[in-house]
């Protein structure tokens, strides 16, 4: 397990971890069903959440 994930696990209880895992799984299911439109929507929502937490997404973006 990488260090970042271990730190996250140390700070979250089991119910919180289950909730995050379920959200990730259902998001993937929606992307599989609705394709690019859903993918772009999920990206906008997650970027907004990260920005509210003060986390920049610029360094996380894949470059062509």
Secondary structure by P-SEA (a helix, b strand, c coil): ccaaaaaaaaaccaaaaaaaaaaaaaaaaaaaaccaaaaaaaaaaaaaaaaaaccccccccccc
